[in-house]
Amino acid sequence: MKNETCYGPDEALPDHSVVSHDDWIAARKELLVKEKELTRLSDQLSSARRALPWEKVEKNYVFESPDGKVTLAELFGSKRQLIVHHLMFAPGWSEACVGCSHSADHADSARQHFENADVSYVAISRAPVEDLLRFKKRMGWTFHWISSGDGDFNYDYGVSFTPEQVASGNVGYNYATSTYTFDELPGVSVFYKDEEGNVFHTYSTYARGLDILLGSHNYLDLTPKGRGAKGTPDDPGWLRYHDQYQTAEAKSCCACK
């Protein structure tokens, strides 16, 4: 849906009324009522998310890491909770998705904090490990990044799709609420491991559900021009790999092949 409040860096804003300080405070307080309502609703949603039922992970997923093979259970390390970033980078691609890379930039800074709250973090992609390491070095990232290769993991968790699914015109992305038909799409999944070593899938989110993880977008939401030139919250137009803001053309999140 078009967001009429998004403007590009070179686009003129529509005329805004200029008022006295007292009138400005009155208008700001009116908006504050809505902001507080949203905060309370967000707290309720977070509580409901934590209360979701779990499903036990029955498959023995095995991944390829720079140090050899590793299982899903081993990715937790000493932690009980695991956040998996389904980072779009398919075999044959020269680069990871620019939108997923934007998200990864945020995680690499934030994880020094949330990893001290009984959480491990890992990015998982289908590309070979050597391609992941090459791009990781270019981006300067430090998080753990592994390959699911030809395994079922990406398909089972709704972020990779077969040619037959893509050809059908509806891959069932985001619990069948989205009509995207790409072979790779973004997401985040959360898991828990109990004292006996059983692993449970507790949550996954896709599409605009990832928006809360993007601090740069939330900063821009505070500004008059908002997020970007394209006029949609998830396609700001200005987004680049962080090492290419002066040189690269913008890329769609789902066309980085």
Buried (B, 14 or more C-beta within 10 A) or exposed (E): EEBEBBBBEEEEEEEEEEEEEEEEEEEEEEEEEEEEEEEEEEEEEEEEEEEEEBEEBEEEBBBBBBEEEBEBBEBBEEBEBBBBBBBBBBEEBEBBBBBBBBBBBBBBEEBEEBBEEEBBBBBBBBBBBEBBEBBBEEBEBEBBBBBBBEBEBBBBBBBBBEEEBBEEEEBEBBEEEBEBBBBBBBBBBBBBBEEEEEBBBBBBBBBEBBBEBBEBBEEBBEEEBBBBBBBBBBBBBEBBBEEEEEEEEBBBBBEBB
